[in-house]
Amino acid sequence: MLKIIIEKVSQSENFQIPKYHSDNSSGLDIVADIKNQTKLKQNEIFLVPTGIKLKIPIGYEGQVRPRSGLALNHGITILNSPGTIDSDYRGEIKVILINHSSKIFTIKPNMRIGQIVFSQVVKIQLELGEVNIFETKRSSNGFGSTGLK
C-alpha cells in the first residue's frame, strides 16, 4: 500500500482527514474547509480550500474528481476535472467547484466536495515522425464517429 504524508493546515475544530467511505472506494473523499456556508449561484465558480497539504511520492499524482451525487442531484462538479496534483506541489489542496444548476447550492463546512484518486505517472518521450492515418480502420475519424451504441 502506498503511504502519503498529509499535513493539516486547517484551523477548523471539526477538521476531517480524507477517507474512503466504502471498502472498495478508489477515491478518498475530501471536505470543504470553510468556516461559514457559501452560496454558489448558477454558473458561479468557487475555489474551495480543503485544509490539507500532501507529500505525493515522485512517480505518482493525485487526481481530484467530482462526486457523482453532487453532479446528479445538484449540478455541482469540478471545473478542471480531474484536477491534477503533481508530486512536486506542496501547497494546500483546493478544489474548483462550479454550479451548473439553475438553483443556488449551499456549500457547508466539512461537506464532502470531491475525491482524490492516486495513480502512477508514466513518463514518455516524444519523437517527431509521420503518423499514417490509414493504418487503423478508424483512421482520423473522431468526435462521435464510432456512434452512440
C-alpha positions in Angstrom: 0.0 0.0 0.0 1.3 3.5 -0.9 1.8 5.8 2.0 1.3 9.5 1.5 2.2 12.2 4.1 -0.7 14.5 4.9 -0.4 17.8 6.8 -3.3 19.5 8.4 -3.3 23.3 7.7 -6.9 23.7 8.7 -7.8 25.9 11.6 -11.2 24.2 12.0 -12.1 22.4 15.2 -14.1 19.9 13.1 -11.2 19.1 10.7 -11.7 15.8 8.8 -8.9 13.9 7.2 -9.8 12.5 3.8 -11.1 8.9 4.0 -12.6 6.1 2.0 -16.3 5.7 2.5 -16.7 2.1 1.4 -14.3 -0.9 1.4 -13.8 -0.7 -2.4 -13.8 3.0 -3.0 -11.0 4.1 -5.3 -11.2 7.8 -4.1 -10.7 9.4 -0.7 -13.5 11.9 -0.1 -12.3 15.4 0.7 -14.2 18.1 2.5 -14.8 21.9 2.3 -12.5 23.5 4.9 -14.7 26.7 5.3 -15.9 28.4 8.4 -19.3 29.6 7.1 -21.7 28.4 4.5 -21.1 29.6 1.0 -23.9 30.0 -1.6 -23.0 29.1 -5.1 -25.2 30.7 -7.8 -25.9 29.4 -11.3 -22.6 29.2 -13.3 -20.7 30.6 -10.3 -17.2 29.2 -9.6 -15.7 28.9 -6.1 -12.2 27.8 -5.0 -12.8 25.6 -2.0 -9.9 25.0 0.5 -9.6 21.5 1.9 -7.3 22.2 4.9 -4.6 19.7 3.8 -1.3 19.5 2.1 0.1 16.3 0.6 3.6 14.9 0.0 3.0 12.7 -3.0 5.9 10.5 -3.9 7.8 11.0 -7.2 6.2 8.8 -9.9 2.7 9.4 -8.6 0.0 12.0 -8.9 -3.3 12.9 -7.2 -6.4 13.4 -9.3 -9.2 15.5 -7.8 -12.5 14.2 -9.2 -16.2 15.2 -8.7 -18.6 13.3 -6.5 -21.3 11.7 -8.6 -24.1 12.6 -6.1 -23.3 16.3 -6.2 -23.3 16.2 -10.0 -26.5 14.2 -10.5 -28.6 15.8 -7.7 -27.3 19.4 -7.7 -25.4 20.1 -10.9 -22.2 20.7 -8.9 -18.9 19.5 -10.5 -15.2 20.2 -10.5 -14.3 22.6 -13.3 -10.9 21.2 -14.3 -11.8 17.6 -13.7 -9.7 15.7 -13.0 -7.6 18.3 -11.2 -4.0 17.1 -11.2 -1.9 17.3 -8.1 1.8 16.8 -9.1 4.3 15.2 -6.8 6.3 18.4 -6.5 3.3 20.5 -5.4 3.4 21.3 -1.6 0.6 23.9 -1.2 -2.9 23.4 0.2 -5.2 21.3 -1.9 -8.1 23.4 -3.2 -11.0 22.3 -5.4 -12.6 24.5 -8.2 -16.4 23.9 -7.9 -18.9 25.2 -10.4 -22.7 25.2 -10.2 -24.3 24.1 -13.5 -27.7 24.1 -12.0 -30.2 26.9 -12.1 -30.7 26.6 -8.3 -28.5 28.1 -5.7 -26.3 25.5 -4.0 -25.0 25.9 -0.4 -21.5 24.6 0.4 -21.4 23.8 4.1 -18.4 23.4 6.4 -17.0 19.9 6.2 -19.2 18.9 3.3 -17.7 16.2 1.1 -17.0 18.1 -2.2 -14.7 15.9 -4.2 -12.5 12.9 -4.1 -8.8 12.2 -4.6 -7.6 9.2 -6.5 -3.8 8.4 -6.7 -2.2 7.0 -9.8 1.2 6.1 -11.1 2.6 8.5 -13.7 4.1 7.1 -16.9 6.7 9.4 -18.5 7.1 9.2 -22.2 9.5 10.6 -24.8 8.0 12.2 -27.9 9.7 11.6 -31.2 9.0 13.5 -34.4 7.8 11.3 -37.2 4.9 10.6 -39.5 1.5 9.3 -38.4 -0.2 7.1 -41.0 -3.9 7.8 -40.7 -4.7 4.7 -42.8 -3.1 2.1 -40.6 -6.3 1.8 -38.5 -9.9 1.2 -39.5 -11.0 4.4 -37.7 -8.3 6.5 -39.4 -8.7 10.2 -38.5 -12.5 9.9 -37.8 -13.3 11.3 -34.4 -15.9 13.2 -32.3 -18.7 10.7 -32.4 -17.6 8.8 -35.5 -18.0 5.4 -33.7 -21.6 6.1 -32.9 -23.7 6.2 -29.8 -24.4 2.4 -29.4 
